[in-house]
Amino acid sequence: MVKRRKYNGLEALVAVIVFIIIALIKLIIRMILFIYDVITIYTSKYRIKSGNGFIKTYFNKGNYGEFKLYRKVIRRFGKDKVYTNVYLDNEKTDYTEIDVIALSNHGIYVFEMKNYSGYIYGSENDQYWTQVLNRFSKNKFYNPLRQNYAHTKSVEKYLEIQESEIIPIIVFSNHSKLSKINVNREKNIFQVKDINRFIKQNFKMNKVVFAENKLNEFSVKLIERSNMSQEIKNKHIEQVTSIQKNIDLKS
């Protein structure tokens, strides 16, 4: 009986030590990722292009999602070919805000980032999609396909290009479950982890449509509409919020 107690005590001690080691490893990993985020917010040119420093990026779920997408995309296109928080003219509001735009010889990629977790329900014709975290938590959000369509039309008009030369992409967090989305494959809806694979495949399939000097012209124009003043950003938020309230009242 005494030996069994000794063994039980030893097993408990080992379990505690293992738990502490695992917790320390997780903490170290989180610290490394945190430091990596801080460094890349500034070295990736995200701070310059978006106007969002560490505080506005790391502690804002939407901004942080855009940053993670931006960081992922620049690995494929390069820092000087990717722009974030671009404000272009719009019909219903003064401006429409585009999360990420990437320039390539094969076309212009227009990304809409949704940093949502949980199950995502929706179809192409729905006005709203649904995020389900659990049976007690359901949130409605505007159909991102419609939202990004407005973005692509603004890009088409501003850069004076054809709709066929634009590749629209909807991106969700890696923590989301997209099996409940009912749309065609051609609608390009992915998780962050699948973006580079899609872009790589797209590069192989698509022909060259833009020369390098044309991309440089686009860059100059997009720089003019990046990192807009806080006044413009606030006005855009107010207009979008007002439209959203009107829609909610009618529905």
N, C-alpha and C positions, 0 to 999 in steps of 0.2 A: 504493500500500500504506500509506503514511504517513497519507494522508487518511482512509482507511477506519478506521485505528486511532484517529484523532482523533474521528471520528464515533462509533465504538463507545464511546470513553471518555466522550463527551458524553451519549450515550444512557444509559449506566450512571449518570452523575451525575444526569440528569433523573429516572431511575427511582427513585433513592435519595431525591431531594427529594420526589417524589410520595408515596413510601411514608411518609416522615416526616410530611408534611402530613396524609395520611389517618389515620395513627396519632394525631396530635395532635387532629384533629377528633373521632375516636372517644373519646379520653380526655376531651376537653372535654364531650362529650355525656354520658358516664358520670358525670362530676363534677356536671353540672347535674341529672341524674336522682337522683344520690345526695343532693344538697342538697334537692331537692324531696321525696324520701322522708323525710328528717330533719324538715323543716318540717311536712309533712302528718301525720306520726305524732302530733304534738302539737296542731296546729291543727284537725285533723278530729275531735277528741275520742276518737280510737282509744286513746290512752294511758289516758284516764280509764276508758273502758268495759271495756277488756281487761285492764288492769293491766300491760301489756307496754310497757316503754319502748323506746328505740332499740336497745339491745344485744339484748334478748330478741326483738325483732321482726326486725331486719335480718339477724341471724346465725342465725336458726332458720328452716329452709325452710318448715315448716308454718305458723308464725306470719306469715311474710312473705307467703305466699300468701293467708292470711285477710285481712291488711291490704290487699293489692292489691284483693281482692274488695270489702272494706268501702269502700275509697276510691272504687271504681267505682260501687257501689250508692248511696252517699249523694248522688251527683250527680243521681240520679233521685228519691230519696225525701226527702232532707234529713238533716242530722246528727242531729236529734232523733227520727227515726223508724227509726233503724237501730241494732241492738245486736249485739255480738259476744262470743264466749266465754260464752254463757248456759248455766248449769247448772240443769237441771230434774230432778225426781224420775224414777227409772227402775225397771224391774222387776228386771233382772239385776244392776244395780249401784246404789249409792246415788243416783248422778246420771248423767245423760247430758249431754255437752257439745255444744252447738250452735254451729257456726262463726259464722253470721250470720243474724239475723232482721230482716226489714224490714216495717214496718207501712204499710198503705195502705187506702184506703176500699174497694178492690176485693178485698182479702183479705190474708192474712198469708203472706209469702214466707219459706220456710225453706231456707237454703242450706247445702250440704255442699261444702266446698272441698277439692279434691285437687290439690296443687301438684306434679303429676307431668309429666315429659317422656317422650318415646318413644311407641311404639305401645301402645295400651290395648286389651286383648282381654277380652270378657265378654258375658254375656247375663243376662236378667232372672232366670233360675232358678239361675244359678251361685252357689254359696256364696262363692267367691273369684273375683276378676278378676286379670288378669296385666298387668304393665307390662314391656315389652320394650325395652331400650335398644339392645342388639345381640345377636348370637347367643350371646354369653358371659354376658350379664347379663339375668336374668329375675327379677322380684319379684312375689310374690303379695300381694294386699291384699283385705280384706273387702269384699264386694259393697256399693258405696255406696248402691244403691237400698234394700237392707235396712237399712243403717245410718241413712239419712235417714227411712225409714218409722218407725223407733223414735223419731226426733226429732219427727216430725209428731204422733205419738200423744201424746207428752209435752206438746207445745204445745197440742194439742187439749184435753187434760185440765187443764192449768194455767191457760189463758186461758178455759176453759169455752166453747169454740166448736165448730162442726161441722167434720168432716173436709173437707167440700166448700168450706169457707172458707179452706183452707190451700193454698198453691201450693208444692210441694216442687221444688227445683232442685239438680241436681248440676253442679258447675263444675270444669273441668279447666284447667290452664295452657295458654296459647297455644302452648307448645312441644310439646304432646301431639298425637298422631294418633288420632282417634276413629273412623276408618272401620271398625275391626274390632269395634265394639260392636254387638251384635244385640239391640236393644230397640225398642219402639214409640216413635214420636215424642212421644206424650203423656207420656213419662217425663221430659221436660225435662232433657236432658243437653247441656251447652254448654261452649264455651271462654269464658274471661273476656271476650274481645273481642265476643262475641255476646250478652252478658247484657242490655245496655240496649236493644238492638233487640227482644229477646223481651218485656221488660217494657213497652216502648212499645206493642207490638202487643196485649199482654194488657190494658193499660189501655183500649184502644179496644173490645175485645171483651166484657169483663166488666162487669157492672152493679155499682152501689154496694151494698155489704153492711154497711159499718160507718160510723156517724156519727163526727164528729170527737171528740166527748166520749168515745165508746167507745174510740177509739184512744188517747186520753189515759189512760184506765184501764189499758189494756194496757201503756203506757209505764211507768207507776208499778210495775206488777207485774214487768216485765222488768228494770227498774233494780235491784230487790231481788235478782235472781238473776244479775247481771252482776258482773264483777271480784270473784269470790269469793276467799276466803283461800287462801294457798299450801298450807295443810294439806288443804283440800278438793280442790284440784287434784291434789296428790300422791297422795291416797287414790284418786281416780278413776283416775289412771294405773296405780296398782298393781292395782286391780280389773280394769281392761280387759286389762292384761298377763297377769294370772292366767287370765282366761277364754280369751284367745288361746292360751296354752300348753296348756290342757286340750283345746281344739279341735284343735290341731296334733297332740297325742298320739293322739287318736281317729281322725284322718284318715290 
